[in-house]
């Protein structure tokens, strides 16, 4: 699972459950600058692929 997919899965869980929301906040706080950059790069790549199709 990519970092982006993990992020989306955690975000979706956080939207549905209070405990998952706390876990998501901890996850966000633990992300490194490199981790955030990887997630953003993957989101940009997927968006570009979606625009092509």
N, C-alpha and C positions, 0 to 999 in steps of 0.2 A: 504494500500500500504506500502510495506516495505521501509526502508531507501535506500536500494540498488535500488529498482525499481524507487523510486523518483529521485535518482541520475542519473540513466540511462535516464529517461524521460527528465530531465533538460539538460543533456549532449547532447542528440539528438536534442533538441530544439536549443541549443546554436550553434550547427554546421550548422543550417539552417537559423539563423536570428541574425542580429547584436544586437538588443535590448535584445533578449534572452541570448546572449553571456554575456552582461553586468550583467544581472540577475544571470547568472550562476556563474560569478566571485564573486558577492556579496554572493551568497549561499555558495561557497567554503570558503570564508573568515569567514563566520559565523559558519561553522562546528566546533564542539568541538572535542577534541581528542577522546572522547567516540563515537561520531557520525562517525568519520572517521574509527575507529576501527570496528564498527558495519557493515559499508559498506564493508570493506575489508573481514571481517569474512563471510558475506553473499556471497560475490564473491567467496571466497575459497570453501564454502560449495557447491555452485552451480557447480563450476568447478569439484569438487570431484564427485558429482552426475552424471554429464555428462560423466565423465570417466568410471563410473560403467556401464552405459547403452550402 
